[in-house]
């Protein structure tokens, strides 16, 4: 595994943990409810976990040959 792959994997794990904490903290503080913050964290984390592979597949599929360079 090259260093770039390790960095990308680390950033992916970091994103799965840190990104959901921000909205969960805001919702929990504004709603004055720890339960609401935890639910927000879980829903956001699940959304990120589900959408990350889909977005990666979409980006990878666009990385192929450009449409204007296809042979006719």
C-alpha positions as CSV (number, residue, x, y, z in Angstrom):
1,X,0.0,0.0,0.0
2,X,1.5,3.3,-1.0
3,X,1.6,6.4,1.3
4,X,-1.1,8.1,-0.7
5,X,-3.5,5.2,-0.2
6,X,-2.8,5.2,3.5
7,X,-3.5,9.0,3.7
8,X,-6.7,8.6,1.7
9,X,-7.9,5.8,4.0
10,X,-7.0,7.8,7.1
11,X,-8.9,10.9,5.8
12,X,-11.9,8.7,5.0
13,X,-12.0,7.4,8.6
14,X,-11.5,10.9,9.9
15,X,-14.3,12.1,7.7
16,X,-16.6,9.4,9.0
17,X,-16.0,10.4,12.6
18,X,-15.4,14.2,12.5
19,X,-17.9,15.3,10.0
20,X,-20.9,13.9,11.8
21,X,-19.7,15.4,15.1
22,X,-20.1,19.0,13.9
23,X,-23.8,18.9,13.0
24,X,-24.6,16.6,16.0
25,X,-22.9,19.1,18.4
26,X,-24.8,22.0,16.9
27,X,-28.1,20.3,16.9
28,X,-27.6,19.0,20.4
29,X,-26.6,22.4,21.8
30,X,-29.4,24.3,20.0
31,X,-32.0,21.7,20.9
32,X,-30.7,21.4,24.5
33,X,-30.9,17.6,24.1
34,X,-28.1,15.1,24.1
35,X,-30.4,12.4,22.7
36,X,-31.2,14.6,19.7
37,X,-27.4,15.2,19.2
38,X,-26.7,11.4,19.3
39,X,-29.5,10.7,16.8
40,X,-28.1,13.4,14.5
41,X,-24.6,11.9,14.8
42,X,-25.8,8.4,13.9
43,X,-28.0,9.6,11.0
44,X,-25.2,11.8,9.6
45,X,-22.6,9.1,10.1
46,X,-24.8,6.5,8.4
47,X,-25.4,8.9,5.5
48,X,-21.7,9.5,5.0
49,X,-20.9,5.8,5.3
50,X,-23.5,5.0,2.6
51,X,-22.8,7.9,0.2
52,X,-19.0,7.7,0.3
53,X,-18.7,4.6,-1.8
54,X,-21.4,5.8,-4.2
55,X,-19.6,9.1,-4.7
56,X,-16.2,7.3,-5.1
57,X,-17.7,5.1,-7.8
58,X,-19.2,8.1,-9.6
59,X,-15.9,9.9,-9.5
60,X,-14.0,6.8,-10.7
61,X,-16.4,6.3,-13.6
62,X,-15.9,9.9,-14.8
63,X,-12.1,9.4,-14.7
64,X,-12.2,7.2,-17.8
65,X,-11.8,8.4,-21.4
66,X,-13.3,11.8,-22.1
67,X,-16.2,11.9,-24.5
68,X,-14.5,14.1,-27.1
69,X,-11.5,11.8,-27.4
70,X,-13.5,8.7,-28.3
71,X,-12.7,7.3,-31.7
72,X,-15.4,7.3,-34.4
